Amino acid sequence: MMKTLNISDYKVDIGGNTAKGDGYLGEITFLKVSTTRKDYNLVIKSAKKSEELRRQTPVKDAYDREIFFYRAIFPILNEFQLQKCVEKPFVNVPKCYSLSTEDTKEAIILQNLKTVGFELHDRKQPMNMDHILLVFRQYGRFHGLSLALRHRKPSVFKSMTKNLTDIMGKFIMQAQMLDVFYKEFDNLKKVLEDEGQMEALKKYDGFEKEFESILINMSDENTVPSVITHGDCWNNNFMFKYQGDDKSKPTDMRFLDFQLSRVGSPVIDLSYFLYSCADEEVLKNFDSILKVYHSSISDCLSELGCDPETAFPFKKLKEHWREYGKFGLVMCLFLLKITLCDSNEAPDLMETAEKGEDFAESFNLKIQNQDVYNKRVMDVYLHYAEKFL
């Protein structure tokens, strides 16, 4: 990186790492590089080197995917919006300084957003409406970019996305995680029964038979419409900026982690995010939230020379949620466990791999916040049952 910047005299100060439970396939290191001209506050995402972990999980695929996002996908999307003179371009990703594709040394050097005022939302707390709406607006702009590119420059879109296979599905199958989802769904059914939610329980009878197709084959490039997705939409992959000490109303946000980015329905992202980050009070405003997203993607499409009513009408968005919203519905069974667990309860994938233990078993978490988990999952499933079943 420093050679690229033509800087030979510099000092590196290592600032620490993230906590256990914040990342699973890599390490995050914070550092400051001081030069005579300026200082660079950086984050290095580096892939775990464990041969056993790499054998059992798609570590390399995930890092190669994010490297490809910063090297090729985002520059093409950004150039497209600059060509169209978009008034407020989508810039909601950290600046990328350097990339390494060397085997077992895959790494990405990014701007440390903490040093310019961005911070993570507390993962154990649901996001309020202000956070949810800000993220949905920016998803509208992000999704609108690739959808417009697909309409205006189909050959460019096709070339850029030809190898964006589903890494999430590959991970679930490699780690043999389906049993984790089945177990959590059985727990949910008991919760619904205990709470007297018999009508909802009846609606989900046999739903687990769809899990494999939902998690592995739910959406692809042939879905109409389909976009380049973010892919991993849990709490720790968003950073927010606030004005003053009021943490209830974010003024800006950034997306992190594109290791699972692929092509599919926009609702793959939206349902994953909403069902893992919102609570019952927010879900009551579901129709309003969808309208905010649709207004945002429509504005983006219009700015880029597309007719929103042709590319993605609101009716189609609701149809997509009925079908592809099932992805977030199933993912929340697992994601909310990860979100609500204490750091000492989080699984250590490298340790599990090195010991030759079962990945699926390591994800069968016993957490102190089980009651909170039960309530959050139940509220999601009651919401979907009421709206779409």
N, C-alpha and C positions, 0 to 999 in steps of 0.2 A: 504493500500500500504506500509506504513512504517513498519507495523508488519511483512509483507512478507519480507522486507529487513532487519529485525531484528534491527531496529533503534527505540529507544524510546525517545531520546533527539533531538528535532528538533524545528525549528521556521518557521511559515508560514506567508508569506507576500502576500496579495491579490493585484494583479496588475491592475485589471480593467476588462471590458467586451467588447464584440464587439458592433458595432453600429447597430441601427435598419435597417433592410433590408438585413443583412448579414446572418440571420438564422431565421427559422420560427417555427420549432417544439421543439426548445430547447434553452438553454442558454450556452454561452461560457464564462468561467472565466479563466483568466490568473493568475498564482501564482508562487512564488518561495519558495521552501522548503530548508532551510539551516540546515546542519548538521555539525558535527565536521569533517566528512570524505570528503563530497562533497556537492555541491548544485544541486538541481533538479529544472529545469525550466519546468513548466508543463502547460497543458491546460486541464480543466475539461469540458467535454460536458455533460450537465445534461438536462434531459427531462423536459419539462414544466409540471406542476402539475395540471393545470386547468382541473377539471372534465368535464366541458362543451367542452373544446377543445379536450379532449381525446374521448369524445363521438362522436364528429363530424369528427375527423381526426385520422388516424392510428399512433398516437404518439408512443404507446408502441410497435407496430409492427416494426416501423422504428428503434427504439433503440435496440430492441431485434435482429434485423437483423445485425446492425453494431457490436453489442457485439458478435454475432455468427461469423462474419467475422474475428474479431481479436482473438477470442478464438479458432476457429476451422479451418476456411477456409484458412487464410493466413499461419498459422503454417503447415498445410498439404502441401500447395503449396511450401512453403519454404523448407520443409524437402525433398520434391520430387526433387527440383533443386539441393539441397546439395548432395543427393544420386547420382545424375547424374554428379556431379563435374562440374557444369556450371561455365565457366570461369568468366563471369560477371553476377552474379545472380540479379534478380529483387528484389530490396530492397526499392522501391520508395513509401513507406508508413511510417507514423510516428511510432516511437516506442510506444508500448502500455504497460503501467505500471500496470493498475488495472481496474477492471470492476465491476459494480454493477447491478444486475438484479432485485433488490427489487422493487416491484410494487410502482409506482409513484416516485421512487428514482433511476430510471435507469440512469447510468452514466458511462462515459469512461474517464480514465485519460491517456493522451497522452503527448509525448514530445512536448515542445513548439518550433516549427521549426524556429520561428523568432530569437531565441537566438543563432541559429547556421547558420544564414545568409540567410534563406529563407524568401520570401515575396510574398504577393499577387500581381497579375497584376491588374492595374487599370481597374475595371469592365466596366467603361464607354468607354474605348478605345478598338477597335478591336486588337486582337493579330497579330503580324507580322509573317512572314514565319518562322523565327528562333524559336519562341515559338511554333507555330503549329507543325512544324516538330519534335521538341523534344518530345512533347506530343504524337504524332502519333507513334514515335519510341518506347516509353515506353508502350503505349497501345499494341503495337505488342508483347512486351515481357510479359506483364501481360496476355493478351489473349492467347498467345502461351503456357503459363504454364498450364492453365486449359484444353486447347484443347489437349495438349500432355498427361496430366493426364487421360483424358477421353479415349484416345487411348491405353495408356500403362497400366492403372489400372482402368478399367471401373467400377468395383465393388466399389472401393474407391470413385470415382467421383459420382456414383449414390447415395451412402449413404450420402455423404457430401451435395448434392444438392437437396435431396428429398423434402425438405420443403421450398425451395426458391421461394415462390409465388410472384406475381407481386404487390408490395406495391404501386408503382406509379399509376397503374391502379385503385387500391382500393381507393387511395386518390382522384383521379380525380372524381370517381363516388360518394364517400362519400360527397365530398365538392360540388358536382353538378357543376363541372367546364366546362362541355362541351360547355355551352352557351358562356363562355369567348372565347373559340377557334373560335366558329362560328362568334362572333362579330368581332374579329380581322381579320378573313378571309374576312368578308364583307368589312372591311376597306381596306385590301390589294387589293381587286378587284377594289375598287374606285381609289386607287393609280395607279394601272396598267392602268386603263382606262384613267386617267388624264395624264399619261406619254406616251400615245399612244401605249402601249404594247398590242395591240389587239390579236396578234397571241398567246402570252403567256396566255392571259385572256381566250381565247377559249380552250386552252389545259387544263386549270384548271376548266372548266365548270363541275359542279356537284361534284368536289373533296371533298367538305365538307361532302358528304354522307358517305365517308370512315372514317371520323374522329374517330368515336367510335371504329371501329375495329382496326384502327391504334394505338390508344392510349391504348386500353384495351387488345386486343388480337393479337398484331402484331407479336410477336415472343415468343417461349417457348423452353423447353428442347428438343422438337422433331425437331426443326429447325436444318438443317445440312449444315455446322457445327454450333454448338452452344458452347458458352463459359460462364464462370462466368463473368458477366459484372460489371463495376464500378457503373453505374446506374444513377448518378446525375452529369452530365458533364458540369456544367456551370462554369463561370470564377472563382468564389470564392472557388471552390473545387480543385484548383491547386495552388501550391506554387513553386516559382522559386528562384534559386540562381544565382548570377551574379559575374563576376570578376570586381572589381573596381566599378566605377560609371556608366559604360555603361550598361543601362537597356534594350538595344535592342537585346542582344545575351545571353540568359540564358545558364549556364553551367551545371545545374542540376535541377531536379524538383521532387516534391512529389504529390501523389494523396491524397485527403482528402475526408471524408464522404462517407461511404459505406452503408448508411441507405436504399438505394433503389437497392442494388446489387441483381441480380437475374440471371437466365440462359436464354440466348437468342443469337441472331446473334451478332457478334462483331460490326456490322454496327449500332446497336442500340446505342452503345457508340460513335462511330466515327461520325455519322451524328449529334447526339445531340451536341457533342462538336464543330464540325466544323461550323455548321449552327448558333450556338449561340455565337461563339467567333471570326469568321473570317469576313473580309469585301470583297468587290468586287475584289480588287487587289490580295488577297490571293486565292480566289476562281478560278481565272484565271489559277492557277497552280494545279488544282485539280488532274490531271492525275499523276503529279510528286509526289504529297502528297500521293496518294494511293500506288504508287510504293515504297515509303519510308516505309510505314506501312507494305506492303507485304514482303519487304526484311527483316524487323525486325522480323515479326512473323515467317517467313521461317527459319531464323537463329536460333531462339529459338526452333522451332520444331526439327530442325536437331540436335541441341545440346542435346535434350531430347530423341533422338532415333526414331523420326518420319519422314516420307517422306512428305515434304511440298506439293508436287504435288498431293499426294493422300489426305492429310488432308485438305488443303485449297489452291487450285490453284488460280492464279490471276484472271482467267476468272470467277471463282465462286465468288470472292470478288466483281467484277463489277456487277455480277448478283444480289448479295445481296444488293448492293447499290441501284439498280433500284427498288427493292422491299422494303427493310427495311430502306432505306434512307428516306422514307416518314415519319418515326418516328421523326427524327430531323427536317424535313420540317414542321411538324405540331407543334412540341414543341417550335420552335423558335418564333412562333406567340406570345406565352406567355413569354418565357424566355427572349427575347430581351427587353420586357417591364420592367421586373424585373431588368435586367442588366443595363438599361439606366436611371432608375428612380433615383431621389434624395432620400436621406435617409428620408426626411420628407414626401415623396410621397409614400413610401413603406407601404404595408398593415400590420397591426398588427393583426395576426390571433387570439391571445388570447383575445384581446379586442373585436374583432368581435364575437367570440364565447360567451364570457361572456354577451354581449349585446343581444345575440340571433339574430344577424343580418345575412344576407345571405353572405356566403363565396364567392360565385361567384361574387356578387356585389362588394365585397371588392377588388377583383382582376381586376375589370374594371378600370384600372388606367388611370388617366389623367396626363400626364407627360410633363414637359417643353421641353424635347428632342423628341417630337413627330416627327418632320421632320427627325431627325437622325434615329429614329425607322423605319419610313416609307421607307427610303432609304435602310437600312440594310435588312429589310424583303424582299423588292422588289428584291434586288440583289440575295438573296438566292433562291427565287422562279424562277427568270430568269435563274439562273445557272442550277437548276434541270430540268427546262423545256427544255433548250438547250441540256443537256446531256442525259436525260432519257425519255422524252416524245415525 
